Amino acid sequence: MEKFVEQTLLYDFYGELLTERQQQIYENVVLEDYSLSEVAEDLGISRQGVHDMIKRCNRTLEGYEAKLHLVDKFLNIRSQVHRIHELAEQYKVEEIAAISNLILEEL
């Protein structure tokens, strides 16, 4: 999986478990693509401090995933529902297709 997509999914599932400061820094650097220097200047900390915080957040988020496996479960369910949708379209079963669409939207 692409690193950015992986980081985004991990943050979507576990980001609320980070402190507000960690969330702010992580969102700025990873999600909004600010440079380490820009974030450091805005927050009045060193560039190295921002870099260390991002690494620490990544380790924390990966640790949550290693214990809870929510992202893996989500990706597996999404894949299975896509397969159901493909099969439903193949056999022209509109109700199954509609249900699988609802599930995909909720994921």
Secondary structure, 3 states (H helix, E strand, C coil): CCHHHHHHHHHHHHHHHCCHHHHHHHHHHHHCCCCHHHHHHHHCCCHHHHHHHHHHHHHHHHHHHHHHCHHHHHHHHHHHHHHHHHHHHHCCCHHHHHHHHHHHHHC
